[in-house]
């Protein structure tokens, strides 16, 4: 990264390292594409928020990995919601129900640290748990629907039903979280990483407004239907782009034009919204946004030695796991 030949860096390592790499890239004057999430705890949130502003001050481009923000279907749908097509949003029901992901069996020569790094999905200090690492896409769409105004508090539940073996670290395999905004609107977010015959999977959002409802079926169809009407008032019929390519196209186009874009504070905010939901579920408490962003939680190891012992943390238990 010190090389003058490097103009842009792509940050795609496990999320725990993202704020560190982002900070270093900004110090070296590099444009950045950073995958989601940008942080897994409150300490990382505060650090990455400062680095994003430092990048803006240096006129460095920063584009994020929240790919639905770059999808033509969503880009046509969300402005309609913001313009009042369904009226004021009262409630949102969203889910990201997926199958289990990969796991690398531990080898005899792996230390605790190496094993955790190779299976980073299953350790909260590395991934943030799957609500932060995967379902954050859905949480980001909820934030987008609410014009990126953050909720005032959250509460939730969840647990570990299928992935109970030590090979899967200590994270959960399902969450259900309620977010509440100052105006009384609520979002109900569900996520799961479980296998099973005919087990329902999918990524959908159902937005209920004072005038109607909007259904966002990621990768399929988007419709708006007014209350009392059987037929949709609007349905997306436009083209479908390659959203993963679009985010990079816009990054490089902005650099070449001499007008670097900066995705800004909404990116760490969506990650923190997911962290808020995780923490509320882990602890079994109602946690406010202000409590969460000022939390002393800092899960990154003080010393990271590839050959050192690093015991697996206990599985979080509501009522026993404490808010930091």
Order of alpha helices (4+ residues) and beta strands (2+ residues): beta-alpha-beta-alpha-beta-alpha-beta-alpha-alpha-alpha-alpha-beta-beta-beta-beta-beta-beta-beta-alpha-alpha-beta-alpha
